[in-house]
Every structure is written in structure tokens, then in C-alpha cells.
Amino acid sequence: MSWYVAKSLDMLLAQLNAKAPRRSKVSDGSIGDASHSARLSDHNPTSTGQVCARDFTNDPAGGLAGQWLADALVASRDPRIKYVIFNHRIIDSRAGQHPWQWMPYSGANAHEHHVHVSVFAGALGDRTDPWNLGGGTKPSSRQLLNGDTHMKLPAEMNTRSEVIALPPDADVKLVFAAKTTIFGGHIYCWSAVPDKGTGGDPVNWRTEVKEGEVIAVPRGTSKAEIFYSCASEIDLYVQAIA
């Protein structure tokens, strides 16, 4: 069975990568290993293949402190959150689980090196509205990230090319998510303004397309040509700040 990470967690990953581009990812993770598969865990795929948990490395020196992330998620009271674990404590949103109260966590993994975030399965976990992380990381009113800037690239086993129009007078970032691996992906950027963008020159601009990564597009780019191969359709999110 193919699997994919709940799209809300892909969005959270993209926001954190944008906030702390040099952060360590040594303890990041999504789908569980053999030890997880032997027990109940949101790191295991549901019957529909949805993985409802991600781990984010605690790296204060790299710009992402685990306690900050845990506190920001709790403060947001986002309805997608099922529970959060960090540093010997767990907070659960569900009734009957001391909702939204930090409680001691005595599991085998104390989660000192990463923050575990679980979201609810189904459509709620796949919602892609940006997370309110406070402290300047919540998208401003000028940021475009909604249904109008979410598009789907069709599945294609052979290399496929798609061209998308972009606002040249904005700072644009692209985020990709798919249920299966994206192979051979790269982007060429074009500009109507002389000496702006890269004109599709692979020497100057060829960025690998990876799931969950934030790809910054040079200001002045009017269109981007995306090359990829993927067995499943790709969700493409466009963030643009004028």
C-alpha cells in the first residue's frame, strides 16, 4: 500500500523549513520504522495510507527550539492537532485526555531530541491552511496561500513539463507534496525583465524538487517550468509576498 504524510504536516514542515532553513533534520521523521509498526502509532499509515505524525528536530542553535515549537502549537489550539509530545511531556486535545494540559509522558522515547506532532486522520489532517505559529511566523495578510494558489500537477511516470505563471513583483516560494516519491524533478525560472530570473539556464538555476522543501524563486520571475516524474499527482502550493 502506498502512503503519504498528512498534508497539514507537510505544510507545517514547509513553514518550519522557511523559518529555520539551516536547522538540523537529524531527528526529523514521518512514517514509522519496524518498532513503530509493531505497536499503535500515528507514524503508521491508516487504512487509506495517511501518516498522521511528524517529528521535528530540536535544534535551538539552528533556529528551531523544540520548546518554542511545542508552545506555539499549543497556543494556536489548532483543531488539526491530536497531541504533541516533547521533553517528557505530552499534551492532548481530545476529551477525556486532560485536553490542552501538559501531562507527564513516560513512554520509552522521552522525545528530548524532537517534537512529535500528531494530527487527526482524514480530511482534517489534510487541511493545508497555514499554521499559526506566532512570533512573526504566521503568514501576513499579504501572503497568498489559499485555494487560488494551490494547484495539482498530474501523475506522470515519464518526465513531464508543466509551466506556471508567477507574479514577477513578489517574493515567491513553491512547496511540493505527493503521496509517492518525486523523481528527477527540477525547475527553470523565466523572466520578462532583462537580467532577472535565469531564462531556463540550467547552469545558473536548476533546483531539485523535493517533497516538503521550500523552493525560493528569484524575484522578477514571470513563469516557472517544472520538470518531474511521479506515480501520483503532486500538490503544488505557491506562497507569494508582494
C-alpha atoms as an extended CHARMM CRD file, in Angstrom:
* protein
*
       242  EXT
         1         1  MET       CA              0.0000000000        0.0000000000        0.0000000000  PROA      1               0.0000000000
         2         2  SER       CA              1.3190000000        3.4410000000       -0.8870000000  PROA      2               0.0000000000
         3         3  TRP       CA              1.4460000000        6.0130000000        1.8880000000  PROA      3               0.0000000000
         4         4  TYR       CA              1.6280000000        9.7700000000        2.2380000000  PROA      4               0.0000000000
         5         5  VAL       CA              2.1010000000       12.2390000000        5.0720000000  PROA      5               0.0000000000
         6         6  ALA       CA             -0.9970000000       14.1840000000        6.1300000000  PROA      6               0.0000000000
         7         7  LYS       CA             -0.8900000000       17.3880000000        4.0990000000  PROA      7               0.0000000000
         8         8  SER       CA             -1.2470000000       19.6340000000        7.1430000000  PROA      8               0.0000000000
         9         9  LEU       CA              2.0570000000       18.2220000000        8.4110000000  PROA      9               0.0000000000
        10        10  ASP       CA              3.7090000000       18.8800000000        5.0500000000  PROA      10              0.0000000000
        11        11  MET       CA              2.5660000000       22.4820000000        5.3980000000  PROA      11              0.0000000000
        12        12  LEU       CA              3.9910000000       22.6800000000        8.9280000000  PROA      12              0.0000000000
        13        13  LEU       CA              7.2670000000       21.2230000000        7.6430000000  PROA      13              0.0000000000
        14        14  ALA       CA              7.4320000000       23.8410000000        4.9010000000  PROA      14              0.0000000000
        15        15  GLN       CA              6.7850000000       26.6910000000        7.3430000000  PROA      15              0.0000000000
        16        16  LEU       CA              9.4710000000       25.4680000000        9.7480000000  PROA      16              0.0000000000
        17        17  ASN       CA             11.9860000000       24.9810000000        6.9360000000  PROA      17              0.0000000000
        18        18  ALA       CA             11.2750000000       28.5360000000        5.8060000000  PROA      18              0.0000000000
        19        19  LYS       CA             11.6850000000       29.8500000000        9.3610000000  PROA      19              0.0000000000
        20        20  ALA       CA             14.9090000000       27.9490000000       10.0090000000  PROA      20              0.0000000000
        21        21  PRO       CA             16.4790000000       26.9790000000        6.6710000000  PROA      21              0.0000000000
        22        22  ARG       CA             19.7090000000       25.8070000000        8.3360000000  PROA      22              0.0000000000
        23        23  ARG       CA             18.0880000000       23.7550000000       11.0710000000  PROA      23              0.0000000000
        24        24  SER       CA             19.2100000000       20.1900000000       11.7190000000  PROA      24              0.0000000000
        25        25  LYS       CA             16.8700000000       17.4670000000       10.4550000000  PROA      25              0.0000000000
        26        26  VAL       CA             18.7160000000       14.5960000000       12.1060000000  PROA      26              0.0000000000
        27        27  SER       CA             15.6840000000       13.6170000000       14.2310000000  PROA      27              0.0000000000
        28        28  ASP       CA             13.0020000000       14.5300000000       11.6760000000  PROA      28              0.0000000000
        29        29  GLY       CA             10.7330000000       11.7030000000       10.5890000000  PROA      29              0.0000000000
        30        30  SER       CA              7.3110000000       10.7000000000        9.3160000000  PROA      30              0.0000000000
        31        31  ILE       CA              6.4890000000        7.0570000000        8.5470000000  PROA      31              0.0000000000
        32        32  GLY       CA              7.4610000000        4.7170000000       11.3570000000  PROA      32              0.0000000000
        33        33  ASP       CA             10.2130000000        2.1080000000       11.4080000000  PROA      33              0.0000000000
        34        34  ALA       CA              9.8040000000       -1.5380000000       12.4120000000  PROA      34              0.0000000000
        35        35  SER       CA              9.4860000000       -0.6830000000       16.1000000000  PROA      35              0.0000000000
        36        36  HSD       CA              6.6180000000        1.6880000000       15.3470000000  PROA      36              0.0000000000
        37        37  SER       CA              4.8410000000       -0.7900000000       13.0780000000  PROA      37              0.0000000000
        38        38  ALA       CA              4.7390000000       -3.3100000000       15.9210000000  PROA      38              0.0000000000
        39        39  ARG       CA              2.5200000000       -1.0360000000       18.0170000000  PROA      39              0.0000000000
        40        40  LEU       CA             -0.2160000000        1.5600000000       17.6820000000  PROA      40              0.0000000000
        41        41  SER       CA              1.3690000000        4.7570000000       16.4000000000  PROA      41              0.0000000000
        42        42  ASP       CA              0.3280000000        7.7060000000       14.2730000000  PROA      42              0.0000000000
        43        43  HSD       CA              3.6150000000        7.1500000000       12.4280000000  PROA      43              0.0000000000
        44        44  ASN       CA              1.9600000000        4.0820000000       10.8810000000  PROA      44              0.0000000000
        45        45  PRO       CA             -0.2630000000        4.5990000000        7.7980000000  PROA      45              0.0000000000
        46        46  THR       CA             -4.0290000000        4.4320000000        8.2400000000  PROA      46              0.0000000000
        47        47  SER       CA             -6.1600000000        2.1680000000        6.0570000000  PROA      47              0.0000000000
        48        48  THR       CA             -6.1030000000        4.9290000000        3.4290000000  PROA      48              0.0000000000
        49        49  GLY       CA             -2.3050000000        5.2970000000        3.5900000000  PROA      49              0.0000000000
        50        50  GLN       CA             -2.3240000000        8.5640000000        5.5540000000  PROA      50              0.0000000000
        51        51  VAL       CA              0.5590000000        9.0270000000        8.0320000000  PROA      51              0.0000000000
        52        52  CYS       CA             -0.6670000000       11.3890000000       10.7490000000  PROA      52              0.0000000000
        53        53  ALA       CA              2.5570000000       12.1770000000       12.6320000000  PROA      53              0.0000000000
        54        54  ARG       CA              5.7930000000       14.0330000000       12.0180000000  PROA      54              0.0000000000
        55        55  ASP       CA              8.8500000000       14.5880000000       14.1980000000  PROA      55              0.0000000000
        56        56  PHE       CA             10.7460000000       17.8910000000       14.1090000000  PROA      56              0.0000000000
        57        57  THR       CA             14.3270000000       18.0860000000       15.3990000000  PROA      57              0.0000000000
        58        58  ASN       CA             15.0100000000       20.1810000000       18.4840000000  PROA      58              0.0000000000
        59        59  ASP       CA             17.7850000000       22.4740000000       17.2380000000  PROA      59              0.0000000000
        60        60  PRO       CA             17.8670000000       25.8410000000       19.0550000000  PROA      60              0.0000000000
        61        61  ALA       CA             21.2560000000       26.7020000000       17.5370000000  PROA      61              0.0000000000
        62        62  GLY       CA             19.8320000000       26.1450000000       14.0580000000  PROA      62              0.0000000000
        63        63  GLY       CA             16.8170000000       28.3500000000       14.6940000000  PROA      63              0.0000000000
        64        64  LEU       CA             14.1950000000       25.7960000000       15.7490000000  PROA      64              0.0000000000
        65        65  ALA       CA             13.8570000000       25.2590000000       19.5020000000  PROA      65              0.0000000000
        66        66  GLY       CA             11.6230000000       22.3440000000       20.3910000000  PROA      66              0.0000000000
        67        67  GLN       CA             10.0330000000       24.1160000000       23.3510000000  PROA      67              0.0000000000
        68        68  TRP       CA              9.2000000000       27.1240000000       21.1940000000  PROA      68              0.0000000000
        69        69  LEU       CA              7.5070000000       24.8940000000       18.6140000000  PROA      69              0.0000000000
        70        70  ALA       CA              5.5640000000       22.9360000000       21.2340000000  PROA      70              0.0000000000
        71        71  ASP       CA              4.4070000000       26.1270000000       22.9610000000  PROA      71              0.0000000000
        72        72  ALA       CA              3.4280000000       27.7680000000       19.6630000000  PROA      72              0.0000000000
        73        73  LEU       CA              1.3280000000       24.7800000000       18.6130000000  PROA      73              0.0000000000
        74        74  VAL       CA             -0.4050000000       24.6180000000       21.9870000000  PROA      74              0.0000000000
        75        75  ALA       CA             -1.1060000000       28.3580000000       21.9410000000  PROA      75              0.0000000000
        76        76  SER       CA             -2.6740000000       28.0440000000       18.4920000000  PROA      76              0.0000000000
        77        77  ARG       CA             -5.2420000000       25.4410000000       19.6450000000  PROA      77              0.0000000000
        78        78  ASP       CA             -5.3700000000       24.3540000000       16.0180000000  PROA      78              0.0000000000
        79        79  PRO       CA             -8.2410000000       21.8630000000       15.5660000000  PROA      79              0.0000000000
        80        80  ARG       CA             -5.9990000000       19.6280000000       13.4570000000  PROA      80              0.0000000000
        81        81  ILE       CA             -3.7820000000       18.8280000000       16.4530000000  PROA      81              0.0000000000
        82        82  LYS       CA             -4.3960000000       15.4660000000       18.1070000000  PROA      82              0.0000000000
        83        83  TYR       CA             -1.4480000000       15.5950000000       20.5020000000  PROA      83              0.0000000000
        84        84  VAL       CA              2.1010000000       16.9270000000       20.8890000000  PROA      84              0.0000000000
        85        85  ILE       CA              4.9860000000       15.2430000000       22.7590000000  PROA      85              0.0000000000
        86        86  PHE       CA              8.2400000000       16.9130000000       23.8240000000  PROA      86              0.0000000000
        87        87  ASN       CA             10.7850000000       16.5330000000       26.6130000000  PROA      87              0.0000000000
        88        88  HSD       CA              8.9970000000       14.0240000000       28.8820000000  PROA      88              0.0000000000
        89        89  ARG       CA              5.5920000000       15.7340000000       28.4880000000  PROA      89              0.0000000000
        90        90  ILE       CA              2.5030000000       15.2360000000       26.3310000000  PROA      90              0.0000000000
        91        91  ILE       CA             -0.4540000000       17.4880000000       25.6140000000  PROA      91              0.0000000000
        92        92  ASP       CA             -3.6110000000       16.0300000000       24.0650000000  PROA      92              0.0000000000
        93        93  SER       CA             -6.5590000000       17.9080000000       22.5840000000  PROA      93              0.0000000000
        94        94  ARG       CA             -9.1000000000       15.1170000000       22.9800000000  PROA      94              0.0000000000
        95        95  ALA       CA            -11.8600000000       14.9800000000       25.5620000000  PROA      95              0.0000000000
        96        96  GLY       CA            -11.0520000000       12.6320000000       28.4140000000  PROA      96              0.0000000000
        97        97  GLN       CA             -7.3110000000       13.1680000000       27.9490000000  PROA      97              0.0000000000
        98        98  HSD       CA             -6.9200000000       16.3050000000       30.0980000000  PROA      98              0.0000000000
        99        99  PRO       CA             -7.3910000000       18.4070000000       26.9520000000  PROA      99              0.0000000000
       100       100  TRP       CA             -4.7680000000       21.0850000000       26.3130000000  PROA      100             0.0000000000
       101       101  GLN       CA             -2.9730000000       20.4070000000       29.5970000000  PROA      101             0.0000000000
       102       102  TRP       CA              0.6470000000       19.3020000000       29.7240000000  PROA      102             0.0000000000
       103       103  MET       CA              0.9350000000       15.8890000000       31.3830000000  PROA      103             0.0000000000
       104       104  PRO       CA              3.9510000000       13.6850000000       32.2290000000  PROA      104             0.0000000000
       105       105  TYR       CA              4.9760000000       11.3340000000       29.4260000000  PROA      105             0.0000000000
       106       106  SER       CA              6.5660000000        8.0410000000       30.4070000000  PROA      106             0.0000000000
       107       107  GLY       CA              6.9940000000        6.3980000000       27.0170000000  PROA      107             0.0000000000
       108       108  ALA       CA             10.2180000000        4.6210000000       26.0760000000  PROA      108             0.0000000000
       109       109  ASN       CA             11.3020000000        7.6250000000       23.9890000000  PROA      109             0.0000000000
       110       110  ALA       CA             11.3500000000       10.7720000000       26.1140000000  PROA      110             0.0000000000
       111       111  HSD       CA             11.2910000000       12.9720000000       22.9780000000  PROA      111             0.0000000000
       112       112  GLU       CA             14.1520000000       15.1620000000       24.1500000000  PROA      112             0.0000000000
       113       113  HSD       CA             15.6350000000       15.4580000000       20.6700000000  PROA      113             0.0000000000
       114       114  HSD       CA             12.4980000000       16.1330000000       18.6550000000  PROA      114             0.0000000000
       115       115  VAL       CA              8.9140000000       17.3660000000       18.9030000000  PROA      115             0.0000000000
       116       116  HSD       CA              6.2790000000       14.8000000000       17.9250000000  PROA      116             0.0000000000
       117       117  VAL       CA              3.1550000000       16.2650000000       16.3170000000  PROA      117             0.0000000000
       118       118  SER       CA              0.1000000000       14.1080000000       15.6300000000  PROA      118             0.0000000000
       119       119  VAL       CA             -2.9200000000       15.3340000000       13.6790000000  PROA      119             0.0000000000
       120       120  PHE       CA             -6.3620000000       13.8280000000       13.2650000000  PROA      120             0.0000000000
       121       121  ALA       CA             -6.8160000000       11.4240000000       10.3750000000  PROA      121             0.0000000000
       122       122  GLY       CA             -8.9670000000       12.1510000000        7.3560000000  PROA      122             0.0000000000
       123       123  ALA       CA             -9.8810000000       15.4540000000        5.7610000000  PROA      123             0.0000000000
       124       124  LEU       CA             -8.9930000000       17.4760000000        8.8670000000  PROA      124             0.0000000000
       125       125  GLY       CA             -5.4160000000       16.2190000000        8.8090000000  PROA      125             0.0000000000
       126       126  ASP       CA             -5.1660000000       17.0520000000        5.1100000000  PROA      126             0.0000000000
       127       127  ARG       CA             -6.2020000000       20.6900000000        5.5180000000  PROA      127             0.0000000000
       128       128  THR       CA             -3.4360000000       22.9000000000        4.1630000000  PROA      128             0.0000000000
       129       129  ASP       CA             -4.1930000000       26.2990000000        5.6750000000  PROA      129             0.0000000000
       130       130  PRO       CA             -1.0100000000       27.7480000000        7.2310000000  PROA      130             0.0000000000
       131       131  TRP       CA             -0.2790000000       27.0660000000       10.8810000000  PROA      131             0.0000000000
       132       132  ASN       CA             -0.4150000000       29.9780000000       13.3140000000  PROA      132             0.0000000000
       133       133  LEU       CA              2.9890000000       29.7590000000       14.9610000000  PROA      133             0.0000000000
       134       134  GLY       CA              3.0390000000       33.2880000000       16.3730000000  PROA      134             0.0000000000
       135       135  GLY       CA              6.2240000000       35.2640000000       16.7450000000  PROA      135             0.0000000000
       136       136  GLY       CA              6.1890000000       36.5210000000       13.2030000000  PROA      136             0.0000000000
       137       137  THR       CA              5.8150000000       33.1050000000       11.5930000000  PROA      137             0.0000000000
       138       138  LYS       CA              2.1010000000       33.3980000000       10.9310000000  PROA      138             0.0000000000
       139       139  PRO       CA              1.5800000000       34.3920000000        7.2830000000  PROA      139             0.0000000000
       140       140  SER       CA              0.8360000000       38.0830000000        6.9170000000  PROA      140             0.0000000000
       141       141  SER       CA             -2.2390000000       39.4230000000        5.1650000000  PROA      141             0.0000000000
       142       142  ARG       CA             -0.0490000000       39.9880000000        2.1040000000  PROA      142             0.0000000000
       143       143  GLN       CA              0.8750000000       36.3460000000        1.8090000000  PROA      143             0.0000000000
       144       144  LEU       CA             -1.0150000000       34.3170000000       -0.7750000000  PROA      144             0.0000000000
       145       145  LEU       CA             -1.6010000000       30.7640000000        0.3130000000  PROA      145             0.0000000000
       146       146  ASN       CA             -5.1390000000       29.6140000000       -0.3320000000  PROA      146             0.0000000000
       147       147  GLY       CA             -7.2630000000       27.7110000000       -2.8180000000  PROA      147             0.0000000000
       148       148  ASP       CA             -6.2990000000       30.0890000000       -5.6070000000  PROA      148             0.0000000000
       149       149  THR       CA             -2.6210000000       29.2890000000       -5.1380000000  PROA      149             0.0000000000
       150       150  HSD       CA             -2.9780000000       25.5300000000       -4.7520000000  PROA      150             0.0000000000
       151       151  MET       CA             -2.7590000000       23.5290000000       -7.9400000000  PROA      151             0.0000000000
       152       152  LYS       CA             -2.3290000000       19.8840000000       -8.8450000000  PROA      152             0.0000000000
       153       153  LEU       CA              0.2640000000       18.5230000000      -11.2500000000  PROA      153             0.0000000000
       154       154  PRO       CA             -0.9130000000       15.2970000000      -12.9170000000  PROA      154             0.0000000000
       155       155  ALA       CA              0.7870000000       11.9730000000      -12.3120000000  PROA      155             0.0000000000
       156       156  GLU       CA              3.3390000000       11.0160000000      -14.9590000000  PROA      156             0.0000000000
       157       157  MET       CA              5.7100000000        8.0510000000      -14.9890000000  PROA      157             0.0000000000
       158       158  ASN       CA              7.8270000000        9.6180000000      -17.7280000000  PROA      158             0.0000000000
       159       159  THR       CA              9.3470000000       13.0700000000      -17.3570000000  PROA      159             0.0000000000
       160       160  ARG       CA              6.6690000000       15.7370000000      -17.6960000000  PROA      160             0.0000000000
       161       161  SER       CA              6.9230000000       19.5010000000      -18.0580000000  PROA      161             0.0000000000
       162       162  GLU       CA              4.3970000000       21.9690000000      -16.6410000000  PROA      162             0.0000000000
       163       163  VAL       CA              4.6280000000       25.7590000000      -16.9750000000  PROA      163             0.0000000000
       164       164  ILE       CA              3.0250000000       28.0050000000      -14.3280000000  PROA      164             0.0000000000
       165       165  ALA       CA              2.6570000000       31.7870000000      -14.2930000000  PROA      165             0.0000000000
       166       166  LEU       CA              4.0650000000       33.6440000000      -11.2820000000  PROA      166             0.0000000000
       167       167  PRO       CA              3.8170000000       37.2740000000      -10.0880000000  PROA      167             0.0000000000
       168       168  PRO       CA              7.1690000000       38.8940000000      -11.0080000000  PROA      168             0.0000000000
       169       169  ASP       CA              6.7530000000       41.6960000000       -8.4500000000  PROA      169             0.0000000000
       170       170  ALA       CA              6.5430000000       39.3050000000       -5.4750000000  PROA      170             0.0000000000
       171       171  ASP       CA              8.8320000000       37.0710000000       -3.4530000000  PROA      171             0.0000000000
       172       172  VAL       CA              7.6240000000       33.5860000000       -4.3950000000  PROA      172             0.0000000000
       173       173  LYS       CA              8.2100000000       30.2170000000       -2.7730000000  PROA      173             0.0000000000
       174       174  LEU       CA              6.9760000000       26.8320000000       -4.0120000000  PROA      174             0.0000000000
       175       175  VAL       CA              6.1000000000       23.8280000000       -1.8480000000  PROA      175             0.0000000000
       176       176  PHE       CA              5.5210000000       20.3460000000       -3.2860000000  PROA      176             0.0000000000
       177       177  ALA       CA              3.7090000000       17.3830000000       -1.6960000000  PROA      177             0.0000000000
       178       178  ALA       CA              2.8860000000       13.9610000000       -3.1340000000  PROA      178             0.0000000000
       179       179  LYS       CA              1.8010000000       10.5110000000       -1.9710000000  PROA      179             0.0000000000
       180       180  THR       CA              4.7810000000        8.9430000000       -3.7560000000  PROA      180             0.0000000000
       181       181  THR       CA              8.3730000000        9.9700000000       -4.4320000000  PROA      181             0.0000000000
       182       182  ILE       CA              9.0140000000       12.7840000000       -6.8960000000  PROA      182             0.0000000000
       183       183  PHE       CA             11.7680000000       11.6840000000       -9.2880000000  PROA      183             0.0000000000
       184       184  GLY       CA             14.0620000000       13.7700000000      -11.4510000000  PROA      184             0.0000000000
       185       185  GLY       CA             12.3540000000       16.9890000000      -10.5000000000  PROA      185             0.0000000000
       186       186  HSD       CA             13.8480000000       20.3730000000      -11.2490000000  PROA      186             0.0000000000
       187       187  ILE       CA             12.6680000000       23.8910000000      -12.0570000000  PROA      187             0.0000000000
       188       188  TYR       CA             13.7410000000       26.5140000000      -14.5810000000  PROA      188             0.0000000000
       189       189  CYS       CA             12.7100000000       30.1200000000      -13.9490000000  PROA      189             0.0000000000
       190       190  TRP       CA             11.9880000000       32.6810000000      -16.6570000000  PROA      190             0.0000000000
       191       191  SER       CA             11.6090000000       36.4510000000      -16.5320000000  PROA      191             0.0000000000
       192       192  ALA       CA             10.2530000000       39.1290000000      -18.8470000000  PROA      192             0.0000000000
       193       193  VAL       CA             12.6800000000       41.5940000000      -17.2660000000  PROA      193             0.0000000000
       194       194  PRO       CA             16.2310000000       41.6050000000      -18.7330000000  PROA      194             0.0000000000
       195       195  ASP       CA             18.8640000000       40.1960000000      -16.3760000000  PROA      195             0.0000000000
       196       196  LYS       CA             16.1930000000       38.9250000000      -13.9660000000  PROA      196             0.0000000000
       197       197  GLY       CA             15.3600000000       35.2890000000      -13.3680000000  PROA      197             0.0000000000
       198       198  THR       CA             17.5040000000       32.7310000000      -15.1760000000  PROA      198             0.0000000000
       199       199  GLY       CA             15.8700000000       32.1980000000      -18.5550000000  PROA      199             0.0000000000
       200       200  GLY       CA             15.9030000000       28.4580000000      -18.0520000000  PROA      200             0.0000000000
       201       201  ASP       CA             19.7040000000       28.3380000000      -17.8900000000  PROA      201             0.0000000000
       202       202  PRO       CA             20.4740000000       25.0420000000      -16.1170000000  PROA      202             0.0000000000
       203       203  VAL       CA             23.9370000000       26.2510000000      -15.1470000000  PROA      203             0.0000000000
       204       204  ASN       CA             22.5430000000       29.1520000000      -13.1210000000  PROA      204             0.0000000000
       205       205  TRP       CA             19.2360000000       27.7220000000      -11.9500000000  PROA      205             0.0000000000
       206       206  ARG       CA             18.2840000000       24.1040000000      -11.5990000000  PROA      206             0.0000000000
       207       207  THR       CA             16.6180000000       23.3770000000       -8.2790000000  PROA      207             0.0000000000
       208       208  GLU       CA             15.7440000000       19.8430000000       -7.2230000000  PROA      208             0.0000000000
       209       209  VAL       CA             12.0760000000       19.2860000000       -6.4340000000  PROA      209             0.0000000000
       210       210  LYS       CA             11.7280000000       17.5010000000       -3.0920000000  PROA      210             0.0000000000
       211       211  GLU       CA              8.5990000000       16.8710000000       -1.0570000000  PROA      211             0.0000000000
       212       212  GLY       CA              8.1000000000       19.3730000000        1.7500000000  PROA      212             0.0000000000
       213       213  GLU       CA             11.0430000000       21.5330000000        0.7420000000  PROA      213             0.0000000000
       214       214  VAL       CA             10.5660000000       25.2760000000        0.3030000000  PROA      214             0.0000000000
       215       215  ILE       CA             11.9140000000       26.3820000000       -3.0840000000  PROA      215             0.0000000000
       216       216  ALA       CA             12.5760000000       30.1070000000       -3.3800000000  PROA      216             0.0000000000
       217       217  VAL       CA             12.0520000000       31.6040000000       -6.8340000000  PROA      217             0.0000000000
       218       218  PRO       CA             14.1550000000       34.6330000000       -7.8950000000  PROA      218             0.0000000000
       219       219  ARG       CA             12.2200000000       37.8960000000       -7.7220000000  PROA      219             0.0000000000
       220       220  GLY       CA             11.2910000000       39.0170000000      -11.2330000000  PROA      220             0.0000000000
       221       221  THR       CA             10.3140000000       35.5220000000      -12.3680000000  PROA      221             0.0000000000
       222       222  SER       CA              7.2000000000       35.6030000000      -14.5420000000  PROA      222             0.0000000000
       223       223  LYS       CA              6.9140000000       31.8700000000      -15.1580000000  PROA      223             0.0000000000
       224       224  ALA       CA              8.4730000000       28.6340000000      -13.9880000000  PROA      224             0.0000000000
       225       225  GLU       CA              8.8500000000       25.4370000000      -15.9630000000  PROA      225             0.0000000000
       226       226  ILE       CA              8.6610000000       22.3920000000      -13.6980000000  PROA      226             0.0000000000
       227       227  PHE       CA             10.0640000000       19.0370000000      -14.8000000000  PROA      227             0.0000000000
       228       228  TYR       CA              9.1420000000       15.9470000000      -12.7910000000  PROA      228             0.0000000000
       229       229  SER       CA              8.2150000000       12.2820000000      -12.7650000000  PROA      229             0.0000000000
       230       230  CYS       CA              5.8080000000       10.9680000000      -10.1290000000  PROA      230             0.0000000000
       231       231  ALA       CA              3.4460000000        7.9970000000       -9.8880000000  PROA      231             0.0000000000
       232       232  SER       CA              0.8520000000       10.1220000000       -8.0600000000  PROA      232             0.0000000000
       233       233  GLU       CA             -0.4000000000       13.6290000000       -8.6620000000  PROA      233             0.0000000000
       234       234  ILE       CA              1.5390000000       16.4110000000       -6.9720000000  PROA      234             0.0000000000
       235       235  ASP       CA              0.0640000000       19.1540000000       -4.8040000000  PROA      235             0.0000000000
       236       236  LEU       CA              1.8160000000       22.4430000000       -5.5320000000  PROA      236             0.0000000000
       237       237  TYR       CA              1.4190000000       25.3630000000       -3.1260000000  PROA      237             0.0000000000
       238       238  VAL       CA              2.5170000000       28.8590000000       -4.1270000000  PROA      238             0.0000000000
       239       239  GLN       CA              3.4490000000       31.4030000000       -1.4510000000  PROA      239             0.0000000000
       240       240  ALA       CA              3.8340000000       34.9620000000       -2.7170000000  PROA      240             0.0000000000
       241       241  ILE       CA              4.5560000000       38.1500000000       -0.7710000000  PROA      241             0.0000000000
       242       242  ALA       CA              4.3740000000       41.4370000000       -2.6490000000  PROA      242             0.0000000000
